[in-house]
Structure formats: C-alpha cells, structure tokens
Amino acid sequence: MPVHISEFFTRIAGNPRRIIRTGQALDGNASSLARAETVAAAHAALFDDVAARTTVRHEEIPLNCTRQPPARRASFAFFDEWLSRQPLDERRALDVGCGRGEVSVQIALGGARVSGVDISTESLSKARTLAMTHGVADRVALSDSNAESLPFDENSFDLAVSAGVMSFVDFDRVAEELARVIRPDGTVVLLDTLGHNPIANLGRRRRLALGRTTRFQVDHILTTNHLDRLRASFGTVEVHAFDFLTVPMMFVEDALVRIHPCLLRVTAPISAALRALDRVALRWRPLRRYAFRVVVFLRRPRVHEVA
C-alpha cells in the first residue's frame, strides 16, 4: 500500500524549498572542496576494496533479491516486483552508484538503455564484466563519475535508481541532480537505510570499527528529516518501509555466513516468517521510524515547475 511522506512522518513547517543543506563542500571555498574530495577518495577506496574481495563468479550473481541474505530481501523483492511491471523497452535509465552492476544489468535485461555511474573503478570493471556475461554490454554505458555532479543533460532519463548511496554523498545536492536529469514524467527510486533503529546502529558502529564503512557514512545515515527534505526537489515523495523484526536476524545471518554460507538455508524459514510479520507490524505508523530500509519513489521534479 503506497505510503506518502505527508502521512509517514511529521511535515516540515513552511515552504519546502527553504532547506538548509547539511552536507560538506557547500560554501564554495577551497578547504570545503578539499574535504569533499577527501571523502570521495575514501569512499572510492572502500568500494574498490569491496569489489576486489568479491569472489563469486559473474554468472552466479543473482539479478534479483536473492543476492541478499534472507533477512534483508524484503525491500529488494518489492523493487523487483515493481520493476517487472514497468515498460522498460528503449527507455533511458540511470543507475547512480551502480557498484558491480547488478541493478544496471537487471534493468537492461528488461529492455532499457542504462547509464551507470560510480566513483569506484574496481566496481565499474566488475560491472562491465557482468554486463558482458549477460549479453547487455551494448545497452549498459558505465562511467567513472560523481553522483553530486552527474555528467548528463537535463531531462535525460525516464527512470533513475540509487541503491545504498545517499548516506555516502551530499544528500541535498544529489537530490537536486536527480531532479535535474529525470524527465517530467519520470520516476526516481531510492533504496536505502534509515538511521533510527538502535540495533541497526550497533551494526553500523561495528562495521566502522572493522573498517567496512566510513565515519562520513555513519554520521550521514538517512533520517526522517532527509526524507522530508526530498520535497524541496520533488512534488511527490512516496515512502515504503521494510525490516523491523528482521534486524536482529541480520546479525545472526552475518555470523552464519562467516562460518559457511550454506548455513543460511537453516535460518531462511525464520527470516521469511519475520518478513511476513514485518508487513503487519509496519502498518503501525510509530514503528515505521525504526524500519531498517525504505524504498522511496520520487516524481514530479520541481525544476519543471513554473516559477
């Protein structure tokens, strides 16, 4: 059931265009630019390392929600089902932070022509190989580009997707860039995590201690305030919440994977049951704030509104 931002969280008082940015590199001076470049370099190095450590053969990477552990599949399954209903033939799509290319190739197999951007050269190399493996290299164009300054003209895309990117970037700037490049009747889809769940936040702090994420990402994890701020760039903001009861099971699955991935088959029925319970629990509005993941549909970019 669609859940609109006005029903989902407390509204921002006043004009939604009156937004104060909280990201870095906004004052235009050299020191801010240097800090932004340092952050981008740290993120590129992080994802280069993640891509380099991937040992799964390209032909074995699922191009749907099953590439995620069972407890984490709900939001991805929702996206898969939504995408399967979209008319993608010869549409232009953008994958922001395309990583190893799973979403880019998934969309290209549906008939779209996809542009994927990422700052990790190692990830882009993996994405090119994945596109060739699935026979869509001619439909997937990849570039080493920053989401905060997309190398595309206005009104270029019918669909834009960003999965797990928005806490690694200047949130408001990327929202503006997405609004700029999407066509007036196009759709932007954000798949990301929220930062209000205390158990999930323990996991983030652990990942930071292990060097698996950056301080910037932990400090800029999405909140309900970020979701409200999207109304400065888009006339329609539609939010769907996932993963509340499944969050503790994510820790269990992470431990089992380190022993042997096949052990996930043991807990898969439990994770499936928790996903089903979440569909009921997250109907209660106060719990949605503590959801681990959201899928956000953005439409009616405000750049096309008449002043």
C-alpha positions in Angstrom: 0.0 0.0 0.0 1.6 3.3 -1.0 2.6 5.5 1.9 3.1 9.2 1.2 5.6 11.2 3.1 2.9 13.5 4.4 1.3 10.5 6.1 4.6 8.8 7.0 6.5 11.4 9.0 6.0 14.9 10.5 5.8 17.6 7.9 8.4 20.3 7.6 6.8 23.6 8.6 6.7 26.3 5.9 7.9 26.3 2.4 9.6 23.0 1.4 12.0 25.0 -0.8 13.5 26.7 2.3 16.0 23.9 3.0 19.4 24.4 4.7 21.9 21.9 3.4 23.9 19.9 6.0 26.5 18.3 3.7 30.0 19.3 3.1 31.5 21.3 0.2 28.7 23.8 0.2 30.4 27.1 0.9 32.5 27.1 -2.2 35.8 27.7 -0.5 38.9 25.6 -1.2 39.0 23.9 2.2 35.4 22.6 1.8 36.2 21.3 -1.7 39.3 19.6 -0.4 37.3 17.9 2.4 34.7 16.7 -0.2 37.4 15.3 -2.4 39.0 13.5 0.6 35.6 12.0 1.5 35.0 10.9 -2.1 38.5 9.3 -2.3 37.9 7.4 0.9 34.6 6.1 -0.4 36.2 5.1 -3.7 38.9 3.2 -1.9 36.3 1.5 0.3 34.3 0.2 -2.6 37.4 -0.7 -4.7 38.3 -3.0 -1.8 34.8 -4.4 -1.5 34.7 -5.2 -5.3 38.2 -6.7 -5.2 37.3 -9.1 -2.4 34.3 -10.4 -4.3 34.9 -14.0 -5.3 31.5 -15.0 -6.7 31.6 -15.8 -10.4 29.7 -13.3 -12.5 27.4 -15.9 -14.0 26.4 -17.0 -10.4 25.4 -13.5 -9.2 21.5 -13.4 -9.0 20.0 -10.3 -10.6 17.1 -10.1 -8.1 16.5 -10.0 -4.4 18.1 -13.5 -3.8 21.6 -12.0 -3.9 20.7 -10.6 -0.5 20.7 -12.8 2.7 17.1 -13.8 3.5 16.5 -11.3 6.3 17.4 -8.4 4.0 15.3 -9.3 1.0 12.0 -7.6 1.6 12.8 -4.2 0.1 14.7 -5.7 -2.8 11.8 -8.1 -3.6 9.4 -5.1 -3.5 11.7 -3.3 -6.0 11.9 -6.4 -8.2 8.1 -6.7 -8.4 7.7 -3.0 -9.1 10.3 -3.1 -11.8 8.8 -6.1 -13.5 5.6 -4.0 -14.1 7.4 -1.1 -15.7 7.5 -0.6 -19.5 11.3 -0.5 -20.0 11.7 -1.2 -23.7 14.1 1.5 -25.1 13.6 3.7 -22.0 16.6 5.5 -20.7 17.6 4.6 -17.2 20.2 5.8 -14.7 21.9 3.8 -12.0 23.5 6.1 -9.5 26.3 4.4 -7.6 26.0 1.3 -9.8 28.7 -0.6 -8.0 29.2 -4.1 -9.5 26.3 -3.5 -11.9 23.6 -5.9 -10.6 20.8 -3.3 -10.9 22.1 -1.9 -14.2 22.1 -5.3 -15.8 18.7 -6.2 -14.3 17.2 -3.0 -15.8 19.0 -3.6 -19.2 17.6 -7.1 -19.4 14.2 -5.5 -19.2 14.9 -3.6 -22.4 16.1 -0.3 -21.2 19.3 1.5 -22.1 21.2 2.1 -18.9 23.8 4.6 -17.8 25.6 3.6 -14.7 27.9 5.9 -12.7 30.2 5.1 -9.8 33.5 6.5 -8.3 34.9 3.0 -7.8 37.0 1.9 -10.8 37.2 -1.6 -9.5 33.4 -1.8 -9.2 33.0 -0.4 -12.7 35.3 -3.1 -14.0 33.2 -5.8 -12.3 30.0 -4.1 -13.8 31.4 -4.2 -17.3 32.2 -7.9 -17.0 28.7 -8.6 -15.6 27.1 -6.8 -18.5 29.1 -8.8 -21.0 28.3 -12.0 -19.2 24.6 -11.3 -19.6 24.8 -10.1 -23.2 23.8 -6.5 -22.5 27.1 -4.7 -22.8 25.7 -2.7 -25.7 22.8 -1.5 -23.5 24.9 -0.5 -20.4 27.2 2.5 -20.6 29.3 2.9 -17.5 31.3 6.0 -16.4 33.6 7.0 -13.5 31.5 9.9 -12.3 30.4 11.5 -9.0 26.7 11.5 -8.1 27.0 15.1 -6.9 27.8 16.3 -10.4 26.1 14.0 -12.9 27.6 14.2 -16.5 24.2 14.3 -18.2 21.8 16.9 -19.7 18.5 17.9 -18.1 15.5 15.6 -18.8 17.8 12.7 -19.9 16.2 9.8 -18.1 12.8 8.0 -17.7 14.0 6.1 -14.6 16.8 6.7 -12.1 17.7 4.2 -9.3 20.0 4.7 -6.4 20.7 1.8 -4.0 22.6 2.4 -0.8 24.2 5.6 -2.0 22.6 8.6 -0.3 24.4 8.4 3.0 27.8 8.5 1.2 27.1 11.8 -0.6 25.9 15.3 -0.1 22.2 14.3 0.1 20.6 17.5 -1.0 22.9 18.1 -3.9 22.3 14.6 -5.2 18.6 15.0 -4.8 18.8 18.2 -6.9 20.9 16.4 -9.5 18.4 13.6 -9.8 15.6 16.1 -10.2 17.6 17.8 -12.9 18.3 14.7 -15.1 14.9 13.0 -14.7 12.2 13.7 -17.2 9.0 15.5 -16.0 7.0 12.2 -16.2 10.0 10.1 -14.9 10.5 8.2 -11.6 13.4 8.2 -9.2 13.7 5.2 -6.9 15.9 5.3 -3.8 16.6 2.1 -1.9 18.4 2.9 1.3 18.6 2.5 5.0 17.4 4.6 7.9 19.3 5.5 11.0 16.8 5.4 13.8 16.9 1.7 14.7 19.3 1.3 17.7 20.1 -2.3 16.9 21.0 -1.5 13.3 23.1 1.4 14.6 25.1 -1.0 16.7 25.9 -2.9 13.5 27.0 0.3 11.8 29.4 1.2 14.6 30.8 -2.3 14.4 31.3 -2.0 10.7 33.1 1.3 11.2 35.4 -0.3 13.8 36.2 -3.1 11.4 36.9 -0.6 8.6 34.0 -1.7 6.5 32.4 1.7 6.2 33.5 5.3 6.7 32.8 7.8 9.5 31.1 10.1 7.0 28.6 7.4 6.1 27.8 6.6 9.8 27.4 10.3 10.5 25.2 11.0 7.5 22.9 7.9 7.6 19.4 8.8 6.4 16.8 10.0 8.8 13.2 11.0 8.5 14.4 14.6 8.1 16.3 13.6 5.0 13.1 12.1 3.6 11.1 15.2 4.3 13.8 17.3 2.6 13.3 15.5 -0.6 10.1 17.6 -1.0 12.3 20.5 -1.9 13.3 18.8 -5.2 10.2 16.6 -5.9 6.5 17.2 -5.8 5.7 13.6 -4.9 7.6 11.6 -2.3 6.2 8.1 -1.7 7.8 6.0 1.1 7.6 2.3 1.8 9.2 0.9 5.0 10.8 -2.5 5.5 12.7 -4.5 8.1 11.9 -4.1 11.7 11.7 -7.5 13.3 14.2 -8.9 10.8 17.0 -6.6 12.1 18.3 -9.0 14.8 18.2 -11.9 12.3 20.6 -9.9 10.1 23.3 -10.2 12.8 22.6 -13.9 13.0 23.0 -14.3 9.3 26.2 -12.3 9.2 27.7 -14.7 11.8 26.5 -17.8 9.9 27.9 -16.5 6.6 31.4 -16.2 8.2 31.1 -19.9 9.2 29.6 -21.2 5.9 27.1 -19.6 3.5 25.1 -22.8 3.3 24.0 -22.3 6.9 21.6 -19.5 5.7 19.4 -22.3 4.5 18.7 -23.2 8.1 17.5 -19.8 9.1 15.8 -18.9 5.8 12.3 -20.0 7.0 12.7 -17.9 10.2 13.7 -14.9 8.2 10.7 -15.4 5.8 8.4 -15.6 8.8 9.8 -12.4 10.2 9.4 -10.6 6.9 5.8 -11.6 6.9 5.4 -10.3 10.5 7.0 -7.0 9.4 4.4 -6.5 6.8 1.9 -6.4 9.6 4.0 -4.6 12.2 5.0 -1.7 9.9 1.4 -0.8 9.3 1.6 0.9 12.7 2.9 4.3 11.9 5.1 4.8 15.0 7.2 1.7 14.1 8.0 2.9 10.6 10.6 5.4 12.0 12.6 2.3 13.2 12.5 0.4 9.9 15.9 -0.5 8.7 15.2 0.0 5.0 13.0 2.2 2.8 12.1 2.3 -0.8 11.3 5.9 -1.9 9.6 6.8 -5.2 10.2 10.4 -6.3 8.1 12.0 -9.0 7.2 15.5 -10.4 10.7 17.1 -10.2 10.3 20.7 -9.1 12.8 22.0 -11.6 10.0 21.7 -14.2 7.5 23.8 -12.1 6.7 27.3 -13.4 8.1 29.9 -11.0 
